[in-house]
Amino acid sequence: MKKLGIIFILIFNFCFSQTNYTLKLKFEEKYFLSNFITSKTTNEFVLKVFKESDSVSTFDKSRNYIDILDATLRANINVIYNKEFTKAERIEYDSLNAEIKNGDLIKIFESAVKANFGTEFLEEAFKNFGITNFKIVSTDYNRFSIDFSDKANFEKAQDLFGNNRLTFHNEIENIELEKIQNCFMKENDSLVKNNYLKKQKNYLLIYKDDANLFGDSYKHSKCFDSNKISFLLNDGEEYDVFSKLFFVKNTTELEKNLINSIVSFDFGPENNINSDGTFIFITILLNKNGQDFLKKYSHLNVGKNIFFGNKSEFLLNPMITEKLENGKILLKFNLFEENWQKTFEFIRFAVFNNSLTVQ
């Protein structure tokens, strides 16, 4: 009897130790598709279908948005079947009708979701965040099951999906920035003497080996209130000896709300690469709440530079040149700089994260 008790305890302990570190994800494609498609078309039929689908999906949580969209497309295409068309309109209608009836249009929408938010996308995000020892299984075009072999990587993934890493920051006024920079140079006099810390116009140059340890200097600095002032580091190219150190204002609630309102993106204007092939444009699309946040934010910051970061990593520093009334943020990048691709990946992850259900 005693032996049986020991065996039972051993079996129980073994089973208990085999903790199932699994995350189940569902990407709610409604926001991505609806904003992406409706921002690119003026077709009344398409706009009507998406508006109806958005309304239905608000009350029907049991179906995928694409299934609702499919049903709405079929219902609406039948309604306009007997409408009087010109010859050109009839050809366009017949083509669209065939695509809807055969399910080809829905397959295109599904493909758009898979292409942008598939397993490769998740694997790359995990790699960038230092997450290892996982296996991703795609159970549907918008669903994933991810198994982790250990608790540490499981918790890293939870943190990744639980927090938006993309950040917006306001610039610090020149006079205040000058004071902060000068004070920080004095605090780190030994670095200055060894030529490891240098002052530039709106940033400092810090030797890369010391940039990795900069966080401690920031935490203990008496030059600013860390609740109000943050920093971003730009490591530049691999061959660069120095990192650029930008002091910026901490993210406010308005800026956090903006980040949490990012639901889609586009490469645009329509000709997304300019005529000489030098620049590329990316448009960030916001939900309805985000459009109101953007109006307020842009009105407050017209003529000012703002900072985009990934936590403490510098991404770009564009200027808001006008009041933004349409819920779109247009970013312009030099096509030959790697930074535009990195920034796009963080924007894409924000879209995914803002429309994600984690189980």
C-alpha atoms as one frame of an Amber mdcrd trajectory, in Angstrom:
protein
   0.000   0.000   0.000   2.894   2.302   0.873   4.515   1.566  -2.510   1.281
   2.410  -4.302   1.145   5.744  -2.454   4.717   6.599  -3.481   4.019   5.672
  -7.118   0.880   7.846  -7.102   2.836  10.821  -5.722   5.583  10.389  -8.332
   3.050  10.193 -11.160   1.197  13.253  -9.830   4.426  15.267  -9.550   5.493
  14.269 -13.053   2.150  15.259 -14.571   2.104  18.503 -12.640   5.614  19.361
 -13.841   4.576  18.929 -17.475   2.934  22.356 -17.561   1.311  23.147 -20.864
   2.804  26.460 -21.985   0.417  27.205 -24.836  -0.986  30.436 -26.248  -3.999
  30.443 -28.532  -4.349  33.554 -30.683  -7.183  34.871 -32.819  -6.559  37.828
 -35.106  -9.771  39.841 -35.558  -9.327  40.694 -39.238 -12.305  43.064 -39.361
 -10.350  46.216 -38.561  -7.434  45.469 -40.864  -9.568  44.523 -43.880 -12.303
  47.101 -43.445  -9.914  50.032 -43.078  -7.496  48.759 -45.727 -10.149  48.224
 -48.418 -12.394  51.221 -47.726  -9.413  53.589 -47.666  -8.535  52.530 -51.220
 -11.919  52.672 -52.957 -14.760  55.055 -53.763 -16.973  52.248 -55.109 -20.387
  52.713 -53.465 -21.217  49.002 -53.577 -17.991  48.000 -51.802 -18.318  50.765
 -49.209 -21.939  49.747 -48.503 -20.997  46.073 -48.070 -18.205  46.820 -45.626
 -20.368  49.236 -43.653 -23.108  46.587 -43.295 -20.568  43.890 -42.395 -19.013
  46.118 -39.746 -22.455  46.678 -38.243 -23.361  42.959 -38.219 -20.001  41.960
 -36.705 -20.611  44.300 -33.767 -23.484  42.075 -32.618 -22.439  38.697 -34.043
 -19.229  37.684 -32.260 -19.495  33.986 -33.111 -18.568  34.269 -36.809 -15.352
  35.348 -38.476 -15.590  38.750 -40.121 -14.783  37.216 -43.508 -17.805  34.885
 -43.214 -20.035  37.877 -42.441 -18.489  39.761 -45.352 -19.143  36.826 -47.682
 -22.836  36.645 -46.700 -23.235  40.426 -47.068 -21.588  40.432 -50.489 -23.896
  37.670 -51.769 -27.023  39.373 -50.399 -26.150  42.765 -51.873 -25.061  41.510
 -55.280 -28.449  39.785 -55.659 -30.310  42.978 -54.747 -28.752  44.966 -57.593
 -29.053  42.163 -60.201 -32.002  43.781 -62.021 -30.629  47.295 -61.836 -30.274
  49.121 -65.150 -26.607  49.226 -66.142 -24.681  50.715 -69.001 -22.834  48.144
 -71.082 -19.572  48.845 -69.227 -21.308  48.654 -65.845 -22.959  45.349 -66.791
 -19.568  43.837 -67.680 -18.125  45.053 -64.374 -21.153  43.725 -62.463 -21.032
  40.286 -64.131 -17.338  39.981 -63.329 -17.871  40.956 -59.688 -20.914  38.669
 -59.413 -18.872  35.704 -60.631 -16.058  36.462 -58.173 -18.528  36.639 -55.287
 -20.522  33.524 -56.246 -17.334  31.468 -56.716 -15.866  32.730 -53.462 -12.855
  34.176 -55.285 -13.210  37.620 -53.707 -13.320  36.169 -50.207 -10.236  34.069
 -50.979  -8.415  37.270 -51.930  -9.357  38.813 -48.571  -8.242  35.661 -46.732
  -4.961  35.718 -48.633  -4.379  39.336 -47.608  -4.703  38.313 -43.947  -2.439
  35.260 -44.353   0.203  37.163 -46.320   0.529  39.897 -43.707  -0.147  38.005
 -40.482   0.844  34.377 -41.039   3.261  32.093 -39.188   6.327  33.695 -40.817
   5.242  37.068 -39.448   4.933  35.644 -35.919   8.246  33.773 -36.148  10.036
  36.985 -37.161   8.379  38.933 -34.318   9.498  36.291 -31.805  13.022  36.343
 -33.225  13.231  40.144 -32.868  12.051  39.882 -29.274  14.492  37.088 -28.378
  11.817  34.401 -27.974  12.944  30.825 -28.712  11.845  27.212 -28.163   8.361
  27.478 -29.646   6.212  25.791 -32.264   3.497  27.678 -34.173   0.550  25.873
 -35.751  -1.899  27.844 -37.897  -5.338  26.361 -37.190  -7.144  28.753 -39.564
  -6.305  31.799 -41.672  -6.613  33.958 -38.523  -5.973  31.516 -35.665  -2.765
  30.159 -34.151  -1.757  27.723 -31.449   1.747  28.306 -30.066   3.493  25.788
 -27.796   6.522  26.783 -25.715   8.937  24.307 -24.177   9.678  26.488 -21.144
   8.079  29.072 -18.880  10.594  31.869 -19.618   9.795  32.081 -23.339   6.078
  31.626 -22.659   6.135  34.674 -20.367   8.165  36.679 -22.902   5.460  36.008
 -25.486   2.744  37.030 -23.031   4.608  40.288 -22.446   5.019  40.844 -26.185
   1.286  40.475 -26.842   0.289  42.285 -23.658   2.057  45.554 -24.442   2.464
  47.726 -27.506   6.157  48.381 -28.075   5.660  51.102 -30.679   5.779  54.552
 -29.050   5.201  58.201 -29.946   7.116  60.959 -28.158   7.042  64.745 -28.330
  10.312  66.598 -28.734  11.789  68.625 -25.867  11.983  72.374 -26.386  15.460
  73.565 -27.414  16.300  75.511 -24.242  15.282  72.651 -21.934  17.063  70.091
 -24.127  20.266  72.141 -24.030  20.168  72.185 -20.214  19.577  68.421 -20.019
  22.397  67.637 -22.443  24.916  69.894 -20.678  23.985  68.509 -17.271  24.262
  64.917 -18.483  27.688  65.624 -19.991  28.884  66.915 -16.600  27.458  63.872
 -14.793  29.380  61.593 -17.154  32.595  63.600 -17.242  34.800  60.494 -17.505
  33.039  59.423 -20.704  33.465  62.919 -22.140  37.197  62.974 -21.311  37.683
  59.588 -22.980  35.801  60.865 -26.038  33.026  58.289 -25.472  30.293  60.911
 -25.090  29.918  63.852 -27.468  27.362  66.601 -27.907  25.564  67.310 -31.175
  22.746  69.760 -31.938  19.687  67.771 -30.841  21.262  64.509 -29.674  24.349
  63.094 -27.971  26.772  60.578 -29.419  27.586  57.742 -27.030  30.174  55.025
 -27.673  28.316  51.831 -28.565  29.965  49.733 -25.842  28.691  52.216 -23.264
  25.288  52.657 -24.937  24.359  49.162 -23.771  24.861  50.284 -20.160  23.211
  53.662 -20.626  20.016  52.609 -18.849  21.737  52.751 -15.448  23.038  56.284
 -16.088  19.527  57.334 -17.105  17.902  55.856 -13.990  20.309  57.585 -11.605
  20.617  60.902 -13.428  19.656  64.072 -11.549  19.435  66.097 -14.758  15.754
  65.347 -15.352  12.656  63.678 -13.962  12.531  60.178 -15.470   8.737  60.268
 -15.103   8.689  63.086 -17.651  11.784  62.508 -19.796  12.690  59.331 -21.668
  15.364  58.425 -24.192  15.705  56.723 -27.565  18.888  55.140 -28.930  19.700
  54.967 -32.625  22.486  52.442 -33.243  22.728  53.369 -36.915  24.706  51.027
 -39.163  26.807  48.099 -37.931  30.016  49.931 -38.796  29.037  53.048 -36.781
  31.168  53.475 -33.651  28.648  55.691 -31.832  24.930  55.474 -31.095  22.772
  58.587 -31.249  21.102  59.351 -27.927  17.872  61.372 -28.067  16.194  62.755
 -24.951  12.433  62.978 -25.526   9.251  63.595 -23.571   7.628  60.524 -22.055
   4.643  59.068 -23.866   1.372  60.680 -22.756  -2.061  59.045 -22.564  -2.996
  60.732 -25.846   0.001  59.179 -27.581  -0.702  55.764 -26.035  -4.289  56.013
 -27.286  -2.976  56.780 -30.771  -0.765  53.675 -30.776  -3.627  51.507 -29.509
  -5.845  52.843 -32.329  -3.615  51.637 -35.189  -5.696  49.055 -37.073  -4.334
  48.930 -40.620  -1.720  50.222 -43.025  -1.163  50.860 -46.694   1.717  51.607
 -49.004   0.614  54.886 -50.448  -0.201  57.392 -51.932  -1.288  55.307 -54.936
   2.164  55.495 -56.482   3.950  54.461 -53.327   7.463  55.082 -54.693   8.234
  58.573 -55.963   9.251  59.237 -59.556  13.001  59.081 -59.014  12.741  55.840
 -57.010  14.321  57.336 -53.894  11.479  57.446 -51.370   8.720  55.089 -50.247
   5.506  56.020 -48.430   3.667  54.089 -45.702   0.237  55.143 -44.446  -0.887
  54.244 -40.915  -4.678  53.870 -40.638  -6.519  54.475 -37.364  -9.944  53.424
 -36.083 -12.702  55.975 -35.405 -11.480  56.784 -31.902  -7.962  57.116 -33.261
  -9.117  59.619 -35.861 -10.339  61.901 -33.064  -7.112  61.386 -31.111  -5.072
  62.218 -34.221  -6.991  65.442 -34.861  -6.247  66.615 -31.334  -2.634  65.441
 -31.406  -1.814  66.967 -34.784  -3.511  70.265 -33.902  -1.256  70.496 -30.837
   1.923  69.648 -32.735   1.749  71.266 -36.182   5.239  72.407 -37.137   6.886
  70.182 -34.523   8.979  67.053 -34.881   7.749  63.919 -33.146   9.622  60.711
 -32.405   8.648  57.136 -33.240  10.307  54.489 -31.105  10.207  50.807 -30.312
  10.449  51.010 -26.520  13.867  52.724 -26.178  14.925  52.180 -29.801  14.802
  55.200 -32.134  12.922  54.623 -35.412  12.279  58.000 -37.044  11.746  61.682
 -36.336   9.187  63.182 -38.781   7.618  66.635 -38.642   3.852  67.172 -38.494
   3.407  69.703 -41.280  -0.380  70.062 -41.163  -3.509  69.222 -39.183  -4.453
  65.598 -39.833  -8.218  65.307 -40.226  -8.607  61.997 -42.100  -7.279  59.475
 -39.574  -4.170  58.738 -41.623  -0.495  59.199 -40.795   1.671  59.339 -43.921
   5.343  58.455 -43.418   8.068  59.049 -45.998  11.249  56.943 -46.025  14.451
  56.802 -48.002  14.144  53.527 -49.912  17.833  52.735 -49.457  17.752  52.912
 -45.670  17.039  49.717 -43.763  15.124  51.691 -41.133  11.934  51.914 -43.209
  11.590  48.114 -43.246  12.154  47.876 -39.497   9.601  50.625 -38.857   7.059
  48.911 -41.105   7.466  45.649 -39.158   6.713  47.433 -35.880   3.675  49.135
 -37.434   2.476  45.772 -38.748   2.893  44.208 -35.312   0.911  47.062 -33.714
  -1.932  46.352 -36.183  -1.834  42.659 -35.251  -1.576  43.299 -31.519  -4.425
  45.833 -31.462  -6.797  43.309 -33.081  -5.720  40.240 -31.133  -7.555  37.938
 -28.740  -5.177  35.875 -26.580  -6.378  32.758 -24.780
